[in-house]
Amino acid sequence: MTLIKSISGIRGTIGGRRGEGLTPPDVVKFVSAFARWQQQKTGNRKIVIGRDGRISGEMVRNLAVGALQGMGMDVVDLGLSTTPTVEIAVPEEKAGGGIILTASHNPRQWNALKLLNGKGEFISAQDGREVLEIAEKDDYQYAEVDHLGKLEINDTYFQKHIDQILALPLVDVAVIKKAGFRVVLDAVNSTGGIVVPMLLKALGVAVVEELYCTPDGEFPHNPEPLAENLTALSSEVVAKKAHLGIAVDPDVDRLVFVCEDGSMFGEEYTLVAVADYVLAGKPGNTVSNLSSTMALRDVTLKHGGNYTAAAVGEVNVIEAMKASNAVIGGEGNGGVIYPDLHYGRDALVGIALFLSHLAKKDMPVSALRATYPAYHISKNKISLSPEMDIDALMGKVQEKYKDRPVNTIDGIRIEFDGQWVHLRRSNTEAIIRIYSEGRSEAAAGALAGKIINDFKEFMNNS
């Protein structure tokens, strides 16, 4: 059993002993602490909640809503929803915060509490520490019977979310409709299976073939939208002679495309393509995290903008976007952040912008992919054990490559003559992530292998 408390929220496996997984007492504890924090921070006792389609969602929702009402909070429950939809609803409802019940790309045994401030953005690291301190001290008190919170069920926000996307100047419904796109959608049997077909229909997509779109939480494959998990989608795109395939994760904040020939457009290139389109219509700056492809930098420079690399984590990317007045940003895992809509990763707006781009380019998806710089990223990991001195091991890696350009704002990122490798401790799993990028798959893999061997050698020597 696992319980992880981090900048990404409170995430854990369902079941087990209290404090060792996301058990009912843990849900109540952290939800109550967040309610107390919101009351202290804002004085606002209204909160928005929504969940993805995973199996444990209803149970966790019932616990969370009861705890919030017990804390005297008025709850607006969106029911089955998406992370970006809840983010949009928080300021619309004039709430002081929000909670999204989703473990994002994690497998079925996981769930999580993602915590939002009154702007509908993830709370900061400092805010997160304050919530955890309240939780550890049990520094909250439940309301008496006459002051319990009220519950409102509101299922209108999918349509509101779509309406706001359709109103964006760069979303061109007419040109999408004219293109007559045939699309296959893999929504991994979560809430994307409800809202993405709604969006595609509103955009004028001619045919939508639904694959795994029943939001019952029975994930048909690992829910992370990586190439190895999307083989069925790839085959279906070819079999149906579709223009493209679309895959989203369970909470619909990550977006991946499949080309008409069944090949992967590449999760790293979702943001690159969308940014290329946005920058052509609205020149400006961009931001992605340290583990994202250099192709975004190249596209940004082509359009006359400046590129900034931020620490990994949506809240860090958004902070850098605000500081640089970026017009588009996100993460290389298929996360698109478009400030003209809201500051949060949003697969729905990513779909609308990408289809507008593709329709105007009037070329196959594989041909569009070929217009971008050819970089390859190798994604690897090393499992951690409790006895490891991770800081010391990371320090040894940094020392070995001290003559190379090194960035330490988030783990260690080392540049090697037009290539790079990034080592960082995961916020959501007990692993060290090792990402590397080169001009070929072999080059990226070789660089990653070199660093992994260094790390293992240091582990053995210690």
N, C-alpha and C positions, 0 to 999 in steps of 0.2 A: 504494500500500500504506500502511496506517495501523497504528500501535501506540500505544495510549493507556494511560498508567499513572496511575490516579487512585484516589479514595476508593471508586469503584465496582468496583475490581479491575483486572486486566490484560486489556485488550480490544483486539482487532486483527483485521485481515483475514488470511485464510489465504493463504500463499504469499509470494513475493518474497524479498528479501535479509534476512539476519539483522539484527534491530534495526529493521527497517522494516515488519514485519508480525508476525503471530503464527505464526512459523516453528517447526519442531521444536526448534532450539536455544533459542529464546526460551521455549517451553513448559518445557523441562527447566531452564533457568536460573531462572525465577521460581518454579516448583514446588519446586526444591531450596532456594532462598532461604527460601521459606515454611516448609519442613520444618525448616530450621536455626533460624528464628525461633521456631517452636513448641517445639523442643527446648530452646532457651535460656530461653524464657518460662515453660514449664510443666514441663519434664522428661518430658512425656507423649509417647510415641512412637506413639500410635494416632491414626489420622486417617480420616475418612469422606469418600468421594468419590461423586459421582453426576453424570449428564449429561442434557441435553435431547436431542431427537431429531435435531438438525441433522446434515447430511451429514458434516462434519468431526469429529463427536463421537467416533467410534470411534478415529480416529487420535490425537486429542488425549488421549483416555483412556489409550491404550496408552503414550504418551510419559509422561504424568503418573504412572501407576501404576509404571512402570519406574523413573522418577527417585525416587519416594518410597521404593520398596523399596531402591533403591541408597543412599538416605540412612539406611537402617536403620529406616524407618517401617513399622509394621504397618497395612495398608490394609484398610478395610471398604468394598467397592465395591458400591453400590446399583444399578449399571447404569443403565438408563433410568429417570430419576427427575425430580423437580421441585425447584425451589429450596426451598420450604417443607418438603418431605419430608426433604431433607438437613439442614435446620436442626433439625428435630425429632430426627433420628437421632443427631446429634453428642452431645448430653448423654445420650441413651438408651444409647449405646454407651460412655459414659464416655471419649470421645475428647478429645484436646487441641485439636482443630480440624477443619475440613472445607474441601473445595474443591468448588465447583459449576462444572461445565463448561457454560457457557451464555453467549450474548451477548444474552439476554433478548429484546427486541423488534427487535434489529438484523437486517438481511437475511441471506440464506443464506451470503454470503461471510465473515461475521464469526463469531468464537468468542471465548470469554473465560474467565478464571479468577476466580471470585468466592470470596473468602477469608473463612472463618468462624473465630471463636474457640471456646473450649471450651463456651460457653453456646449455641452454634449461632446466634450473631448475627454480623453483619458486623463485621470488625475496625475499630478506630477509625482516624482519620486519622493519629494518632501511630504506631500499630502499623503502618499501611501504609507510612509513611515509613521505619520500621525495616526492614521487609521489602525495600523498594526499595534501601536502603543496602547491605544484605547482598548483594543481587543485583548491584549495580553494582561492588562490591568482590570479587565471586566468593568471598565469605567463608563457604564451606562445604566440607565434606570428605565424600566418600562412604565407606560402610562396607566393611570387608573381608568376605570371602566368608562367614565364620562368623557374621556379624552383619547379614546382609541381612534386610530386613523380610519379613513374611509377608503373604499376600493371602487375604482371605475374601470370597466372593461372597455377598451377602445381598439377596434379592429380597422380603423380607417387609414392608418399610416402607410400601408403599402401604396395605396393610390395617391396619397399626398406626396410620397417620396417620388413616385413616377412622374407626377404632374410637375414637380420642381425640376426634374431632369429634362423633361420635354420643353420647359421654358428657357433652358440655357441657349444662348445665341449660337454656340458651336455645335449643338445637336441638331442635325439636319434630317428631319423625318421624311421630307419629300424625296431627297436623294436616296435615302435608305429604302424607301418603298419602291422607288423606280428600279433599284438594283435587283429586286425580286429574290432576296437571299433565301436559301434553304439552310437551316441550322440544326445541328444535333446538340442537345443539352444534356450534360451529366451534372445533376445537382446532388449527388451522393445521398439521396433519400432524406434530405433535410429541407429547410425552409426556402432555399433557392428554387425548389421544385414548385413552389407557389408563386413567388414574386417574379422570377426571371421570365417565365412564359407570359405573365401579364405585361412586363416591360417590352418583350420582343413583339408582342401583338400591337402594343401602343406605338412602337417604332415603325410598324409597317412591314415587318419581316414576313415573307410569303409563307414559309413552311417551317414549323418547329417540331422536330422529332424529339420526344421526351424519353430520356434514358435515366432511370433511377431518380424519378421526380416525386415519389410518394413520401411525404415528410413524416415517416414513422421511426426514424433513427436507426433503421436496420441498414447500416452502411454496407454496400455490396463489395467494397474494397477499402483499403486504407484511405481515409478521407483527405489526406494531404494531396493537393492537385499536382503531383509530380508525374513525369512521363511513365514511370514503371507502374503507376496506379491507374493509368488512363488508356490501357490497351483496348478495352471494350469500346470506349468512345472513338478511338482512332479507327477501329475496324468498322464501326457503324457509320462514320463519316464517309468512308470509301464505299461501303455497301449502299448507302442511300444517295450517293452522288451529291453530297451536300457541299456547299461553298466553304463551310467551316464548322468546327466543333467548339463548344464553349463548356468549360468546367469551372465550377466554383467550389469553395470549401463549405463546411456546414453552416457557418455564420455569414457567408457571402461578403467577406471583405478581401478575398483573394480571387484572382481571375486569371485563367489560362486559356489559350486558344490552340486548336488543332488545325493544321492546314488541310486543304482539299484533298491532298494525296495521302493523308493519314499521318504525316510527319508533325512533330511538335513545333509550334511557333517559338516556344521557349518561354518559360515563366519570367525570365529576366527581361524579355523583350516586350512584354505587355506594356510596362511603363514607358519603354523607349518609343514604341509606336504611338501611344497616346500622347506623349510629350511632343513628338515630332508634329503631330496634327495641331495640338494646342498652340505650340510656339509659332507655327505658321500663321495662325489667326490672331494670336495675342503674344507678341514677343516679350520675353522676360527671363527670369532666372529659374533654376531648378535645384532640387535637393533629392538625394537618395542616401541610403546608409552605406557604411564602409564596406559591407559585404555585397554590394550591388555592382552590376557590370559598368565598365568604363564607357560603354556605348552611349549611355545617357549624357555623359560629359561631352562626347564627340558631337552628338546631335544638338546639344545646347549651344556649343561653340559655333556650330554651323549657322544657327539662327541668331547669333550675336549676343547671346546671354551668358551669364556666369553660372557655374555649377559649384555646389557645396556638398561635401560628404559629411554626414552626421553620424553620431553614435547609433547603434542598432536599437530599435524600439520605436514604435509609432510616435510616442510622445516626444522623443528626441528629434525625429524628422520634422514634426510639426513645429517645434520650437525653432529649428533652423530655417524652416520655410518662412515663418513670420519674421525672423531677424533679417532675412535676405529678400523679403517681399517676393517670394517665388510664386510663379503662376501655375506651376504643376510640380508634383513631387510624389514620393512614395518609397516603396521598397522593392527589391528585386525578386521577391517571392510572389509577384503578381499583385502587389498592393498599390492601387492608384489613389492619390489624394488630390482632389481638385477643389481649391479654396472657393471658387465661384459658387460651389454648392455647399460644402462644409469641410471642416478640417478633420477628416477621418478617411481611412482606407475604405473604398466603396466600389465593389465589383459592378454594381448597377450603372453608375455613371461611367465607369470604364468601358462597359459594353456599348453604351450609347455613343461615346466619343470614338471608339474603335470602329464601329460600323459606319459612322459618318465618314471617317478617314478612308476606310476600305472602299466605300461606295464612290467617293470622289476620285480615288486613285484608279478605279475601274480595272483592277488587275487581280489575279488569283492571290490568295493569302500567302502562298509560298513565294510568289514573286515579290510581294511587299516585304516579306522577311529578308529577302536577298538584297534589298536596298540598304540595309543597316550594316554597320561594322561587324565583322565576323569574329566575335570573341567567344570563348568557351569557359564556363565555370565548372569546377569540380567541387562537389560538396561532400565533406567527410566529417566524421566525428570520432571522438575517443571517449569511452565510458569512464566515469569517475567512481572512485570508491572513497568512503569516508576518511580513510587514513592518509590520503594524498595531500601533500602541501602544494596546492595548485599555484598559489602566488609565487612560491620558490621556483617551481618548474617553469612557469611563464617567464620569470625573471632570467632564467638560464637561456631560454630561447632568445629573449631580447638582447642579452649580452653577446651571444654568439653572432648576431647580425647587427651589431651596433654601428657598423660602417655603412649600412644600408639606410635609405630613408625609412623611418619608423614613425607610425602614428599610434599613440597610446591613449586616445580619448575613450576607447572602448576595446579592451583587450589589447592585442598587438596586431597591427597591420604593417607588413613589410613589403616594400616595392623592390622588384628585381627587373630592371631594364624593360619597361613596358608590360610587365606582369606583376601580380601581387598575390600575397597570401594573408589571410586574416584569421587569427585565433581568438576565440572569446568563449567565456563560460555561458552556457544557455540560461535564459531566464525561466524556461519551462521544463527542462529535463536535466538529469544529472549527467551532463556530457560537456565536453569541450567541442565546439563546432570549429571546423577548419575548412574555410572556403579559399579557393585559389582561382585565378583567372589568367588565361594565356591566349595566344592567337590560334591555338589548336587544342583539341581535347587531350591529345597526348602530352602537350606541354603543360597544361593545367594540372593534369593528373600526376605528372612527374614532379612538379613543384610541391603539390600537396604531399606526395609520398616522401619527399625529402624532409619536409617539416615533421610529418608523422614519425618518421624514423628518428629524427632528432629528439622528439618529445619522449618517445619510448625509451631511447637510450638514457635520457636524463632520469626517467622514472626508474629504470633498472638500477642505475648507479646510486639512486637515493634510497 
